[in-house]
Amino acid sequence: MAYGYMTQNYEPKSQARAVALSLPISTKKTIEICNRIRGKQLSKAKGYLSRVMEMRQAVAYTKFNKGGAGHKPGMAVGRFPIKTAAHLLKLLDSVEANAESKGLNTGTLAIIHIAAQQGGKAMHYGRQGRRKMKRTTVEIVVAEKEQKKEKK
C-alpha cells in the first residue's frame, strides 16, 4: 500500500483510482454525497450528481442534519450541494478516464470505495487570517462489476 491512500485492498490491474487533494468544498456535504453514491454504478452516480446540480433531486442528509435544513419531497432533511456535486462529478470523470486508459470496460464500472476526509489546514490571508478555509480530500476507486442477467 502506498502512503497517503485511504483504501486498503487496491488492485491496480482490475481497479482504477482517482484522488483529489484539498478541494475547496465542505467535508460534511462531501461525506453525505459519498454515502449516497457508494456502491452505485458509475453512470448512475454521474446522473445523480447532475440532477443535484440542476436542483431536481436533493441529497438526503442523515448524518449532518442539525441546523434547520428543510424537508424535501420524498425525504426528510435534504439540500442541494451544487459546488460539491460539481467537484465530485469532475472526479468521477477523472476516474472513468483512468479506467479507460487501463483497458477496463467503462460501461460496467461500479464505485467500490469512496471516502472523504478533511484536507490541510489553510488559513485566509490578511485580516481574515483567523478563519480556516474549507479543504477536503476525496478518493474514489472503481472496478468492473458483472451485469445481472434479466429473466424473460
Protein Blocks (a to p, Z undefined) as FASTA:
>chain_A
ZZhiabfblcfklpccdddehiabdfklmmmmmmmmgoiafklmmmmmmmmmnopaccdd
fklmghhiacdehiacddddfklmmmmmmmmmmmmmmmmmnopafklgccfbdcdddddd
dddehjllmpccddddddddddddddddddZZ
